[in-house]
């Protein structure tokens, strides 16, 4: 992963999203897709917005990557090529593909801990 200097500083400064001072936090609105500095979202009024990881840059130009990396700050899956947190993670379970966002925390951790092999 090729982190920018700003991303490296955030990884070194904070151990979790809770460590980010309130006045430095940015928020990601999944309703109107804006990045905002306050809650509720001033663009659409959505109150259910999340603290944005300072490592995230919000735009992944890659359609499909074979594996995911995980953010060292917030633990979210990221694109291993650009570091964006805006990725959909799927897994093949008993013959079908499933979006893992609905999985509970334990099942998602199990997915992170799996051994990955390149048989190409």
C-alpha positions as CSV (number, residue, x, y, z in Angstrom):
1,X,0.0,0.0,0.0
2,X,1.3,3.4,-0.9
3,X,0.1,5.9,1.8
4,X,0.3,9.6,1.3
5,X,2.2,11.6,4.0
6,X,-1.1,12.8,5.4
7,X,-2.4,9.2,5.6
8,X,0.8,8.0,7.3
9,X,0.5,10.8,9.9
10,X,-3.1,9.8,10.7
11,X,-2.1,6.2,11.1
12,X,0.8,7.2,13.4
13,X,-1.3,9.7,15.4
14,X,-4.5,7.8,16.1
15,X,-5.1,4.3,17.2
16,X,-8.8,4.3,16.5
17,X,-11.5,6.6,15.2
18,X,-12.5,7.5,18.8
19,X,-9.1,9.1,19.3
20,X,-9.8,11.8,16.6
21,X,-10.7,15.0,18.4
22,X,-14.3,16.1,17.7
23,X,-13.2,19.4,16.1
24,X,-11.0,17.4,13.6
25,X,-13.6,14.8,12.7
26,X,-15.1,14.6,9.2
27,X,-18.3,12.6,8.5
28,X,-19.4,10.5,5.6
29,X,-23.1,10.7,4.6
30,X,-24.3,7.6,2.9
31,X,-27.6,9.3,1.9
32,X,-26.3,12.1,-0.2
33,X,-22.6,10.9,-0.5
34,X,-21.1,14.1,0.8
35,X,-18.2,14.4,3.1
36,X,-19.1,17.0,5.8
37,X,-17.6,18.5,8.9
38,X,-20.7,18.4,11.2
39,X,-23.7,16.2,12.1
40,X,-26.4,16.1,11.0
41,X,-25.4,16.3,7.4
42,X,-25.9,20.0,6.3
43,X,-26.5,18.9,2.7
44,X,-29.5,16.5,3.3
45,X,-30.2,16.6,7.0
46,X,-29.3,12.9,7.6
47,X,-28.5,12.4,11.3
48,X,-27.2,8.8,10.9
49,X,-23.7,9.6,9.5
50,X,-20.4,8.0,10.5
51,X,-17.1,9.4,11.5
52,X,-14.9,9.2,8.4
53,X,-11.5,7.5,8.7
54,X,-8.8,10.0,7.9
55,X,-7.1,7.4,5.7
56,X,-10.1,7.1,3.4
57,X,-10.1,9.1,0.2
58,X,-13.6,8.0,-0.9
59,X,-13.1,7.2,-4.5
60,X,-11.9,3.9,-5.8
61,X,-11.5,3.7,-9.6
62,X,-10.9,-0.1,-9.5
63,X,-13.9,-2.2,-10.5
64,X,-12.8,-5.6,-9.1
65,X,-9.7,-6.5,-7.1
66,X,-8.9,-10.1,-6.1
67,X,-8.3,-9.5,-2.5
68,X,-8.8,-6.7,0.1
69,X,-6.5,-5.1,2.6
70,X,-7.6,-3.8,5.9
71,X,-7.2,-0.2,7.2
72,X,-4.6,-0.1,10.0
73,X,-6.5,2.7,11.7
74,X,-10.2,1.7,11.6
75,X,-10.0,-2.0,10.4
76,X,-12.4,-1.5,7.5
77,X,-11.8,-3.3,4.2
78,X,-9.9,-1.1,1.7
79,X,-8.8,-1.4,-1.9
80,X,-5.2,-2.7,-1.8
81,X,-4.4,-0.6,-4.9
82,X,-5.6,2.8,-3.8
83,X,-6.6,2.6,-0.1
84,X,-10.2,3.7,-0.6
85,X,-12.7,2.5,1.9
86,X,-15.5,2.6,-0.6
87,X,-15.4,-1.0,-1.6
88,X,-17.9,-3.8,-1.5
89,X,-16.5,-7.0,0.0
90,X,-18.0,-10.2,-1.2
91,X,-17.3,-13.8,-0.3
92,X,-18.1,-17.1,-2.0
93,X,-19.9,-19.3,0.4
94,X,-21.2,-22.7,-0.6
95,X,-21.3,-21.8,-4.2
96,X,-22.9,-18.3,-4.2
97,X,-21.5,-14.8,-3.7
98,X,-22.7,-12.8,-0.7
99,X,-22.1,-9.1,0.3
100,X,-20.5,-9.3,3.8
101,X,-21.7,-6.0,5.1
102,X,-24.6,-7.8,6.7
103,X,-22.4,-10.2,8.6
104,X,-21.9,-9.8,12.3
105,X,-18.6,-8.6,13.7
106,X,-17.4,-12.2,14.6
107,X,-18.1,-13.5,11.1
108,X,-16.4,-10.5,9.5
109,X,-13.3,-11.1,11.7
110,X,-13.3,-14.7,10.6
111,X,-13.2,-13.5,7.0
112,X,-10.2,-11.2,7.8
113,X,-8.3,-14.1,9.5
114,X,-8.7,-16.6,6.6
115,X,-5.6,-17.7,4.8
116,X,-5.5,-16.4,1.2
117,X,-3.8,-18.3,-1.6
118,X,-2.8,-17.3,-5.1
119,X,-3.1,-20.4,-7.3
120,X,-2.5,-18.6,-10.5
